């Protein structure tokens, strides 16, 4: 009985792994926040690129150039295959709408902001009067 009491007291007073456990719990939360911020920054970059591409495409369309090629030329750092370009011509104006399927890398961001497949459709439109 004395032996079991000594072991129980030794285990009860042992705090050698407490710091490691606290670090592990804190590191998981901090890494999730860090990678979430990186993923959010990627989404902001994609939205900015799509906005610039739509402005460049409407400029190209108003001077009778190929607007789709203008969009693909501006998609630096993004997958140009995921882009949908819609052009509507009126008598004196042109409107270009660019849509892009952005997929999050971080599982936390894709579950919070993504749909069922973890993607978000980013859309931008620009118009110009001739």
Backbone as CSV, one residue per row, in Angstrom:
resi,resn,N_x,N_y,N_z,CA_x,CA_y,CA_z,C_x,C_y,C_z
1,UNK,0.823,-1.187,0.000,0.000,0.000,0.000,0.862,1.244,0.000
2,UNK,1.978,1.180,0.719,2.881,2.325,0.788,3.486,2.616,-0.587
3,UNK,3.748,1.571,-1.344,4.331,1.718,-2.667,3.355,2.428,-3.618
4,UNK,2.106,2.075,-3.578,1.088,2.689,-4.436,0.889,4.152,-4.060
5,UNK,0.954,4.471,-2.798,0.812,5.857,-2.360,1.970,6.704,-2.863
6,UNK,3.185,6.168,-2.816,4.352,6.912,-3.311,4.226,7.182,-4.812
7,UNK,3.793,6.196,-5.586,3.644,6.374,-7.038,2.540,7.387,-7.331
8,UNK,1.449,7.317,-6.594,0.345,8.253,-6.804,0.782,9.679,-6.520
9,UNK,1.565,9.910,-5.462,2.053,11.252,-5.138,3.046,11.740,-6.191
10,UNK,3.883,10.827,-6.690,4.858,11.221,-7.711,4.146,11.640,-8.999
11,UNK,3.135,10.905,-9.419,2.382,11.240,-10.629,1.580,12.520,-10.407
12,UNK,1.049,12.707,-9.232,0.250,13.880,-8.912,1.086,15.155,-8.946
13,UNK,2.319,15.120,-8.539,3.180,16.301,-8.487,4.027,16.492,-9.745
14,UNK,3.938,15.573,-10.698,4.758,15.655,-11.903,4.133,16.645,-12.886
15,UNK,4.864,17.722,-13.217,4.394,18.739,-14.153,5.369,18.901,-15.311
16,UNK,6.113,17.865,-15.635,7.162,17.997,-16.648,6.615,18.202,-18.056
17,UNK,5.458,17.726,-18.386,4.908,17.875,-19.729,3.913,19.008,-19.870
18,UNK,3.718,19.778,-18.819,2.710,20.831,-18.850,3.062,21.916,-19.862
19,UNK,4.299,22.345,-19.893,4.715,23.389,-20.833,4.596,22.938,-22.277
20,UNK,4.939,21.681,-22.532,4.826,21.142,-23.879,3.376,21.090,-24.329
21,UNK,2.503,20.678,-23.445,1.086,20.615,-23.777,0.514,22.003,-24.025
22,UNK,0.882,22.986,-23.202,0.403,24.353,-23.404,0.922,24.927,-24.718
23,UNK,2.182,24.634,-25.043,2.741,25.105,-26.310,2.005,24.478,-27.489
24,UNK,1.715,23.195,-27.405,1.028,22.510,-28.503,-0.367,23.099,-28.727
25,UNK,-1.080,23.345,-27.652,-2.429,23.922,-27.790,-2.372,25.337,-28.358
26,UNK,-1.440,26.132,-27.890,-1.301,27.508,-28.357,-0.793,27.551,-29.793
27,UNK,0.150,26.680,-30.140,0.719,26.681,-31.488,-0.323,26.314,-32.535
28,UNK,-1.206,25.401,-32.229,-2.255,25.026,-33.175,-3.149,26.221,-33.478
29,UNK,-3.533,26.939,-32.459,-4.398,28.115,-32.651,-3.665,29.203,-33.425
30,UNK,-2.423,29.479,-33.070,-1.661,30.526,-33.760,-1.375,30.160,-35.213
31,UNK,-1.072,28.907,-35.493,-0.849,28.495,-36.875,-2.131,28.571,-37.702
32,UNK,-3.250,28.213,-37.110,-4.525,28.318,-37.830,-4.829,29.770,-38.179
33,UNK,-4.589,30.679,-37.251,-4.810,32.101,-37.519,-3.836,32.609,-38.572
34,UNK,-2.574,32.206,-38.480,-1.564,32.657,-39.446,-1.898,32.186,-40.863
35,UNK,-2.192,30.900,-41.018,-2.504,30.400,-42.353,-3.845,30.922,-42.855
36,UNK,-4.775,31.202,-41.953,-6.028,31.837,-42.357,-5.789,33.236,-42.895
37,UNK,-4.893,33.982,-42.265,-4.553,35.327,-42.763,-3.860,35.252,-44.120
38,UNK,-2.997,34.280,-44.306,-2.336,34.109,-45.601,-3.366,33.770,-46.680
39,UNK,-4.299,32.896,-46.375,-5.336,32.523,-47.334,-6.241,33.703,-47.654
40,UNK,-6.570,34.488,-46.644,-7.389,35.686,-46.867,-6.634,36.682,-47.744
41,UNK,-5.334,36.811,-47.539,-4.517,37.680,-48.385,-4.499,37.205,-49.828
42,UNK,-4.468,35.895,-50.037,-4.554,35.349,-51.393,-5.879,35.701,-52.038
43,UNK,-6.961,35.665,-51.275,-8.284,36.002,-51.814,-8.360,37.483,-52.186
44,UNK,-7.776,38.339,-51.367,-7.760,39.778,-51.678,-6.930,40.030,-52.931
45,UNK,-5.795,39.342,-53.063,-4.980,39.478,-54.270,-5.757,39.028,-55.502
46,UNK,-6.460,37.902,-55.398,-7.236,37.400,-56.534,-8.330,38.389,-56.921
47,UNK,-9.009,38.969,-55.946,-10.061,39.948,-56.234,-9.472,41.181,-56.909
48,UNK,-8.326,41.639,-56.444,-7.672,42.793,-57.041,-7.231,42.499,-58.477
49,UNK,-6.712,41.315,-58.709,-6.285,40.921,-60.049,-7.471,40.821,-60.998
50,UNK,-8.572,40.291,-60.509,-9.770,40.172,-61.336,-10.331,41.552,-61.667
51,UNK,-10.282,42.463,-60.716,-10.745,43.827,-60.974,-9.881,44.489,-62.045
52,UNK,-8.566,44.340,-61.936,-7.672,44.918,-62.941,-7.885,44.261,-64.300
53,UNK,-8.136,42.960,-64.316,-8.367,42.259,-65.575,-9.655,42.730,-66.238
54,UNK,-10.691,42.965,-65.458,-11.947,43.452,-66.052,-11.778,44.864,-66.598
55,UNK,-11.019,45.709,-65.929,-10.769,47.057,-66.438,-9.946,47.016,-67.727
56,UNK,-8.948,46.146,-67.771,-8.133,46.013,-68.978,-8.951,45.429,-70.130
57,UNK,-9.839,44.494,-69.833,-10.662,43.879,-70.868,-11.656,44.867,-71.458
58,UNK,-12.248,45.705,-70.635,-13.201,46.680,-71.169,-12.470,47.732,-72.002
59,UNK,-11.246,48.061,-71.618,-10.458,48.984,-72.433,-10.140,48.358,-73.791
60,UNK,-9.778,47.061,-73.766,-9.481,46.367,-75.014,-10.722,46.240,-75.888
61,UNK,-11.856,45.967,-75.278,-13.090,45.800,-76.051,-13.549,47.106,-76.676
62,UNK,-13.310,48.224,-76.011,-13.777,49.506,-76.539,-12.958,49.937,-77.748
63,UNK,-11.712,49.445,-77.850,-10.873,49.768,-79.017,-10.805,48.593,-79.984
64,UNK,-11.794,47.698,-79.910,-11.968,46.566,-80.826,-10.804,45.583,-80.805
65,UNK,-10.294,45.288,-79.629,-9.298,44.236,-79.457,-9.975,43.067,-78.753
66,UNK,-9.263,41.964,-78.615,-9.813,40.775,-77.981,-9.797,40.933,-76.461
67,UNK,-10.966,41.038,-75.860,-11.066,41.249,-74.416,-10.690,40.003,-73.629
68,UNK,-10.975,38.821,-74.174,-10.655,37.590,-73.456,-9.145,37.410,-73.313
69,UNK,-8.406,37.730,-74.357,-6.944,37.657,-74.256,-6.413,38.688,-73.275
70,UNK,-7.043,39.847,-73.211,-6.622,40.873,-72.252,-6.809,40.387,-70.824
71,UNK,-7.893,39.663,-70.574,-8.129,39.108,-69.237,-7.078,38.062,-68.916
72,UNK,-6.815,37.150,-69.851,-5.847,36.087,-69.597,-4.437,36.638,-69.410
73,UNK,-4.124,37.738,-70.075,-2.807,38.350,-69.890,-2.645,38.970,-68.512
74,UNK,-3.747,39.395,-67.910,-3.691,40.052,-66.598,-3.790,39.085,-65.425
75,UNK,-4.041,37.823,-65.675,-4.251,36.847,-64.605,-2.915,36.309,-64.099
76,UNK,-2.069,37.186,-63.634,-0.747,36.802,-63.148,-0.891,36.167,-61.764
77,UNK,-0.401,34.954,-61.640,-0.456,34.247,-60.365,-1.746,33.501,-60.127
78,UNK,-2.689,33.572,-61.064,-3.959,32.869,-60.920,-4.131,31.907,-62.081
79,UNK,-4.970,30.910,-61.895,-5.236,29.925,-62.928,-6.208,30.519,-63.947
80,UNK,-5.725,30.775,-65.138,-6.551,31.414,-66.169,-7.634,30.478,-66.691
81,UNK,-7.537,29.191,-66.409,-8.567,28.250,-66.856,-9.846,28.362,-66.028
82,UNK,-9.774,28.945,-64.857,-10.946,29.096,-63.990,-11.664,30.424,-64.193
83,UNK,-11.362,31.116,-65.283,-11.925,32.443,-65.529,-13.065,32.348,-66.534
84,UNK,-14.142,33.061,-66.236,-15.255,33.183,-67.169,-15.398,34.660,-67.498
85,UNK,-15.380,34.985,-68.799,-15.470,36.369,-69.254,-16.783,36.531,-70.001
86,UNK,-17.576,37.525,-69.590,-18.826,37.847,-70.271,-18.743,39.281,-70.771
87,UNK,-18.990,39.471,-72.058,-18.901,40.784,-72.682,-20.272,41.149,-73.231
88,UNK,-20.741,42.326,-72.873,-22.009,42.810,-73.421,-21.765,44.156,-74.099
89,UNK,-22.078,44.180,-75.372,-21.908,45.390,-76.169,-23.250,46.070,-76.348
90,UNK,-23.279,47.363,-76.117,-24.447,48.174,-76.417,-24.058,49.118,-77.555
91,UNK,-24.912,50.047,-77.865,-24.638,50.970,-78.968,-23.413,51.822,-78.685
92,UNK,-23.339,52.358,-77.502,-22.229,53.268,-77.185,-21.439,52.870,-75.945
93,UNK,-21.617,51.635,-75.469,-20.885,51.217,-74.271,-20.562,49.727,-74.328
94,UNK,-19.609,49.357,-73.518,-19.199,47.955,-73.385,-19.098,47.642,-71.899
95,UNK,-19.601,46.473,-71.511,-19.467,46.015,-70.128,-18.844,44.627,-70.131
96,UNK,-17.835,44.443,-69.304,-17.151,43.167,-69.192,-17.278,42.684,-67.756
97,UNK,-17.703,41.441,-67.596,-17.800,40.818,-66.270,-16.846,39.627,-66.242
98,UNK,-15.992,39.601,-65.240,-15.015,38.527,-65.077,-15.351,37.778,-63.790
99,UNK,-15.472,36.463,-63.890,-15.738,35.614,-62.728,-14.597,34.618,-62.581
100,UNK,-14.249,34.342,-61.327,-13.131,33.442,-61.037,-13.493,32.567,-59.851
101,UNK,-13.252,31.268,-59.976,-13.477,30.328,-58.881,-12.210,30.266,-58.027
102,UNK,-12.264,30.877,-56.861,-11.116,30.883,-55.951,-11.289,29.759,-54.945
103,UNK,-10.257,28.957,-54.780,-10.319,27.871,-53.800,-9.328,28.140,-52.673
104,UNK,-9.817,28.025,-51.463,-8.994,28.220,-50.277,-8.103,27.007,-50.064
105,UNK,-6.945,27.235,-49.462,-6.020,26.158,-49.138,-6.234,25.698,-47.704
106,UNK,-6.505,26.630,-46.822,-6.688,26.338,-45.411,-8.070,25.716,-45.180
107,UNK,-8.148,24.575,-44.532,-9.461,23.956,-44.289,-10.391,24.839,-43.456
108,UNK,-9.843,25.612,-42.532,-10.676,26.487,-41.714,-11.357,27.542,-42.570
109,UNK,-10.610,28.171,-43.476,-11.184,29.213,-44.330,-12.180,28.624,-45.321
110,UNK,-11.883,27.458,-45.853,-12.807,26.865,-46.822,-14.113,26.443,-46.158
111,UNK,-14.054,26.041,-44.906,-15.297,25.673,-44.226,-16.080,26.901,-43.795
112,UNK,-15.393,28.004,-43.500,-16.095,29.218,-43.096,-16.671,29.987,-44.276
113,UNK,-15.879,30.156,-45.334,-16.277,31.033,-46.430,-16.589,30.297,-47.723
114,UNK,-16.087,29.095,-47.883,-16.305,28.359,-49.117,-17.649,27.666,-49.117
115,UNK,-18.059,27.266,-50.284,-19.295,26.520,-50.410,-19.068,25.067,-50.049
116,UNK,-19.807,24.205,-50.722,-19.691,22.793,-50.423,-18.352,22.215,-50.889
117,UNK,-17.762,22.821,-51.925,-16.478,22.315,-52.416,-15.305,23.199,-52.013
118,UNK,-15.511,24.172,-51.151,-14.424,25.007,-50.645,-13.993,26.114,-51.575
119,UNK,-14.852,26.487,-52.531,-14.513,27.566,-53.453,-15.477,28.727,-53.292
120,UNK,-14.988,29.888,-53.697,-15.800,31.098,-53.681,-15.709,31.722,-55.061
121,UNK,-16.817,32.169,-55.588,-16.798,32.830,-56.891,-16.563,34.324,-56.686
122,UNK,-15.446,34.792,-57.204,-15.115,36.213,-57.164,-15.507,36.830,-58.504
123,UNK,-16.238,37.940,-58.462,-16.749,38.554,-59.686,-16.416,40.034,-59.677
124,UNK,-16.083,40.516,-60.861,-15.813,41.944,-61.033,-16.336,42.356,-62.401
125,UNK,-16.879,43.546,-62.480,-17.349,44.040,-63.767,-16.878,45.476,-63.948
126,UNK,-16.678,45.825,-65.204,-16.264,47.168,-65.557,-16.983,47.562,-66.833
127,UNK,-17.291,48.843,-66.966,-17.964,49.328,-68.162,-17.305,50.610,-68.622
128,UNK,-17.433,50.855,-69.929,-16.837,52.052,-70.516,-17.746,52.541,-71.636
129,UNK,-17.892,53.839,-71.721,-18.711,54.450,-72.749,-17.780,54.994,-73.821
130,UNK,-18.147,54.706,-75.087,-17.301,55.193,-76.186,-17.694,56.586,-76.638
